[in-house]
Amino acid sequence: ELAETLTARARSHGHVLALDVPSGLDSDTGNVVGSGPAVRATHTVTFIAAKPGLYTGVGRDYAGAVAVAPIGIDTAGTPGAAHLNAPALFAAALPARDFATHKGTFGTLAVVGGDTGMCGAPILAARAALLTGAGKVHVGFLGSDAPPYDAPHPELMLHAAARLSLGAMDAVAAGCGMGGSASARQIVDAILRLHAPVLLDADALNLVARDEALAAHVAQSATARGAPCVLTPHPLEAARLLGCDTAAVQRDRLAAARTLADRYAAVAVLKGSGTVVAAPDGRVAVNPTGNAGLATGGTGDVLGGMIGALLAQRVPPYEAALAGVYLHGLAADTLCAQGDGPAGLTAGELAPAVRKLMNRLFYAPSYAA
């Protein structure tokens, strides 16, 4: 009864302060313990270190604004600890933007997908890649209704997927709107044999989940190219990859991401509230940016294009994933602060906001007068 009273106060614009963790919330998983109810706070002061459950699952809604009080205890270097994603984890890996550079310096990305009726998905990803700094971006369509060029961004080079010179690419992002045809399976198999960095999303993940040979190629490709693939599943796609149900994934999102990373020898980006990024070497981070404005079609395609662009710019896979999810969420936060969301925010609005954030946060000082 007390928990319900406090929650009602929080919902009616009153202030509710939780100490360490809102009562009834699992601080490890971000789930409500048992059948609830739990306290929904507007603010949480948590002690010693940030708790994963305050930043992922429903924990973000129950914790409100979180502040960490270390109380004099240093947790740096704790073995196996998850980290809160922040620029300090990836900024040093971003490429310099020297004057003596050219489009080849920042890599060539291929975005592959777009079965008939789904050609918008790779276009969204490719536009995002362009605005995230890739030097050149190709799009390979599987469908028969692909446009000849992209009018808003004629810089994009559009092709039939079968005519794309995959071996000439610095990175490949595959799966958005790809479908599950035999042709799709064939091109995913070819992509996994490349020595360039690879990101798999959406339908490419579904193909891997139901094809043992493709799944084996994902794990083996990490050894062949010397770097892991990046997998970007939402919870249902993650459940298919793990052979379980969505509820099992959501019960412990950190554990699910770690299992994906270990099973596929890949960097796993488990999307959702508090996206979890896990590397096969044991590193894991929970992302604190983003909001309900991202709950609309196409935002995952934008994220895939962003991470793909960073891979093409030779950012290591784990750091590329961290940077992509952080900036993707921060763009949504920035747009919402301007009144452009959360209701009605569209996927296509994210990439221009990402471009501004990247330049302001990481490149503006070097171009200051």
Disulfide bonds with the S-S distance in Angstrom:
none
